[in-house]
Structure formats: structure tokens, C-alpha cells
């Protein structure tokens, strides 16, 4: 009979090393697509944040009273009469009609 001596600590180390390597491969195969998806979602989020900022700026512009006045003057040819004159008549005979 031949008795073969085995080095138990070395065997346990090799088995644990192989198990660790396999577990890292499985974890990387799961996380790699998730990382790519996360990157795509971050790019989309940044695009939407910028688009939202531009829309808020446009809303602020259109809500501004000076912009509305300017647009009414230029595009719609509606102008307010800045040159108003008030005439005060102090004659009791003059009566305004309704």
C-alpha cells in the first residue's frame, strides 16, 4: 500500500482561490451590464435636466411683463397710449354722457 501525503492547508487554499475567482467572474458578469445601463441613464438624466433648465428660462421670459409688452408692441401692433391727456373742465353746464 502506498500512502500518499496530502497537504491539507494548500488544498484548502487552492479550492478557496478557485472559488473566489469563479465568484468574481459571476459578479462581474452581473454588474457590467448594470454599469452600462447606469451610465446611459445618467446621460439621459443630464440631458433632461438641461432641457428642463431651458424650459424654465423660456417660461421666465414669456412671463415677464416687459417681454409681453414688447411682443404686443412688435408682433401684434398693440401699443398702449403713453401719451394720454386729461382735460378737466370746471363748467357745471357740461355733463358727460353715459
QUIHU-V490251 format. One record per residue. N is the residue number from 1. RES is the residue in one small letter. PSI is psi in whole degrees, 0 to 359 (* if undefined). NEAR is the number of other C-alpha atoms within 12 Angstrom. Layout:
[[N,RES,PSI,NEAR] [N,RES,PSI,NEAR]]
This chain:
[[1,x,134,3] [2,x,126,4] [3,x,122,5] [4,x,128,6] [5,x,132,8] [6,x,143,9] [7,x,99,10] [8,x,314,10] [9,x,322,10] [10,x,321,12] [11,x,316,13] [12,x,320,13] [13,x,315,13] [14,x,316,14] [15,x,315,14] [16,x,325,14] [17,x,317,14] [18,x,316,14] [19,x,318,14] [20,x,315,14] [21,x,315,14] [22,x,320,14] [23,x,323,14] [24,x,322,15] [25,x,319,14] [26,x,314,13] [27,x,316,14] [28,x,323,14] [29,x,334,14] [30,x,317,14] [31,x,332,14] [32,x,311,15] [33,x,327,13] [34,x,322,14] [35,x,319,14] [36,x,318,14] [37,x,319,14] [38,x,319,14] [39,x,318,14] [40,x,319,14] [41,x,324,14] [42,x,320,14] [43,x,317,14] [44,x,320,14] [45,x,316,14] [46,x,321,14] [47,x,315,14] [48,x,325,14] [49,x,317,14] [50,x,319,14] [51,x,321,14] [52,x,318,14] [53,x,318,14] [54,x,320,14] [55,x,320,14] [56,x,321,14] [57,x,319,14] [58,x,320,14] [59,x,317,15] [60,x,322,15] [61,x,315,17] [62,x,336,17] [63,x,348,15] [64,x,130,14] [65,x,326,13] [66,x,324,13] [67,x,319,17] [68,x,318,19] [69,x,318,19] [70,x,317,19] [71,x,321,18] [72,x,323,16] [73,x,315,15] [74,x,308,13] [75,x,323,12] [76,x,357,12] [77,x,36,11] [78,x,121,13] [79,x,146,15] [80,x,145,13] [81,x,100,8] [82,x,340,6] [83,x,69,7] [84,x,142,7] [85,x,137,7] [86,x,127,6] [87,x,125,7] [88,x,120,9] [89,x,127,10] [90,x,39,8] [91,x,121,9] [92,x,345,8] [93,x,328,7] [94,x,122,9] [95,x,133,9] [96,x,144,9] [97,x,147,4] [98,x,*,3]]
